[in-house]
Amino acid sequence: MKKIDVIDNFETERLLWQEGFTHIMGLDEVGRGCLAGPVVAAGVIFPKDVIIEGITDSKKLSAERRTDLYKEICEKALAWSICEKSPAEIDHHNIYRASYLAMDDCISRSKITPDYLLVDGNVFPSKHMLPYRCIVKGDLKSVSIGAASILAKVHRDNLMMDLHQEYPWYGWDTNVGYATKKHYAGLADKGYTIHHRQSFRLGTDKMYSP
């Protein structure tokens, strides 16, 4: 029988709790590579005894499963926060800086101030003077980061679904703002909207006018 490796994705948090940290916040963002819509970050702080099965990279879960986990995470977390940076802010700061600012906002707006941060990725130029660790593919390796990725994705997907009702020709109900043939076809036909990021190459100078 083939051996299956089981990843203990609470290991990082457990070691930090043993070191004396009590409020460990996982941070992640979604929407960095989109043509339209905000970049959304989320932060989650769990209690030590939490039990939630199935948390992982949000992209590996079905929409229904993400929604169920979203509700369970919000119910069981000690604290959680979701913050956005608009397309205009992305154009002003650049997408990377906007992502970090959204994460910083999650820290500031949390009802519990974290004493340690676990951040998805390999760099985090934060204004907050808190100890932190960056983890590449952290949403697969840390329950706290995975939970943050789920909150951020569900929030952003719902927002893009709502915008799709107003702008159905871009296909935001399925591509949620990412670059697809339907999205580009909508841009060529209708032009861009206030929800598009002008710092991205859109292939048209025409602005949509209802």
N, C-alpha and C positions, 0 to 999 in steps of 0.2 A: 504494500500500500504506500502511495506517495505521501510523504510527510508534508503537512501544510503548516507554514510558519504563521504563528499568531502574534500580531503586533499589540503590545500593551500600550495603547495610545493615551493612557493616564500616567505613564511612568514619569514624564517630565514634571507634571504638576505634583505628583507624589513626592519626588525628591526635593522639590522646592518647599513643600509643606514641612518636610522633615528638617529643612534648614531653618524653619521659623517663619517663613512667609505665609500670610493668611489669606490675602486677597489678590489672587493671581488672575490677571486679565488676559484672555486670548484676543488677538486683533487680526482682522482680515478685511480685504476689500474685494469688490466685484465691479466689473464694467470698465476696467482700465483700457481695454482694446476696442471699445465701441466707437462708432461714428456719431451716435446720438444718445441722449440721456445723460444723467449724472453719473459720477463715480460714487459708489456707496460703500461705507465702511461700517463695521459693527465690532463691538467689544462685549465680552461675556466673562463674568466672574462666577464660578461655581463654588458651592460648599464642598467640604471634604467628603461627605458621605453620599454625594449625588450618584444616582444610577440612571443612565439613559442609554439605551441600546441603539446602535446603528449610526452614530455620529461619524461622519467622514467628510471628505471633499464633497461639497454640495453638488458639483457637476456630475458626480457618480450616482446620484440619487434621482429617483423619479420626482416629478413635480408634486404628486400626492404625498410621497414620503417626506419630502422637504417641508411641506405644509404641516404635516403631523408633528414632525420634529421641532419646527418653529414654535408651535404652541407649547410643547413639552419643555423646551429650553426656557421659554419666557416664564413658565410656571415654576421651574425648579432652580433657576439661577438666583444667586444672591443679588446680582445687578446685571443689567444689560443696557446697551445704548446703540442706536443706529443713527448715522449722520451722513449727509450728502454734500457733494460739491457740484454745483451746476455746470452746464456747458460753458457759460460765460466765465466762471471761476477757473475752469480747466484751461480755457484759452488764455486767461490772464497769467496763471501760475505755471502752466504746463501740466501734463497728466500725472507725472510722478509726484511733483510737489503737492498737487491737489489731493492725491491719494493719501499722502502723509498728513496733510492738514485735516482731512476727514477723520483719520485715526486719532489725531490729537484731540479733535472735538469729542470723540467717543470717550476719551479719558476724562476730559473736563466735565462732560455732562453725566457721567456715571453717578448714581446716587451713593455709591461707595467708592472711595478713592483707592485705586489699586496700589499695592506695594511691590508688585513685580509684573512685568509685561512679557508675554510670549507673542511674537509678531511673525506672521507669515512672510517669507522672503529672505533677503540677505542683507538688507540695510534699513535703518529706521532713524532718520534725522529729526528727532522729536524735540519740541520745546520743553517737554516735561523732564525734570531731573529725576528719573526713576530707573532702577536697574531693569535691564531687559535682555532678552535673548531672541535673535532672529533665527528662524528655522525654515530652511528651504523645503517646500512642499509640506509646510507645517499643518495644513488642514488634514493631512493623512496621518500625522504623527502625534498630534495633540488634540485631546477632546475639546479644550477651550477654544483653540483656533478653528477647529472643524465646526464647532457650534457658531462661532462668529461668521464663518463663511456661509452657513445656512441662513442665518438671520439676514445678512446682507443681500444674498441672492433672492430670497423670497420677497423681501421688501422691494428690491429693484425690479424684479420680474413683474410684480403687481403694478408698479408704477408705469412700466412700459406697456402693459396690457391696457391700462386706462388711457394712455396716450394713443394707443392704436385705434380706439373708438373715434378719435378726432382726426387721425391721419392714417387711414387704413391701407393706403397704397405703398407704404414702406415695409409692410410685413412685420411690424414690431410685435405682433402677437406670437410669432415663432422665432424671429431672430433677435428680439429684445434690444435692438439697436446695433447689433454687430453687422459687419460688411457681408452681405449676401447679394445674389443676383437680383432678387426682388427689391432689396433696399436701394441698390444702385439704379434699378429701373425706375423706381419712384423718384429718385433724385433727378434723373434725366428728364422725366416727364413733368414733375411738379416743382422741382427746385428744393432748396434746403429750408429748414424751419428754425425757429428760435431754440429748438431742442437739439439742433445739430452742433457739433464742435467745429468751429471754423478753423482751428489749428490743424485739423485733419484734412487731408487732400480729398475733396468731395467730388471732383470732376465736373462741377457746374458753378456758375456765379449767380444763377437765378434763385431768387428767394420766393418761396411759396406765398401766394396771396389768395385768401378765400374769396 
